[in-house]
Amino acid sequence: MTKVFYDHLLIIEEVIAVFDLNAIKGNERKELLQLIDKTMHHEILDTILTHLPRAHHEEFLLRFHSSPHDMSLMTYLNEHAGIDVEKEILKAANTVKKTLIKEIEAAKK
């Protein structure tokens, strides 16, 4: 799991608590955490690109690809998207988190 500029917005302790309640351990836990990481990443990038004008997509993606952890990416997004990007990322992450928790709980019943 690569460190990215929006990691501070992703709080997955709720999901880990569901793992613990359902006794999800070992390889299953590791695989699920990787799946959650990938799902969050795709949803957040979709959210970012949805709000960022198309004219800025290439520059953002080049900057992101070369330095995914660079916190100045958030500044770039806030300047060019015209919205509070952190707020939108939080909304997307929370939606994904709730969906994943429901799916994990349903699968373990």
Secondary structure, DSSP 8 states (H G I E B T S, - for coil): ----TTGGG---HHHHHHHHHTT--HHHHHHHHHHHHHHHHHHHHHHHHHHS-GGGHHHHHHHHHH-TT-THHHHHHHHHHSS-HHHHHHHHHHHHHHHHHHHHHHHT-
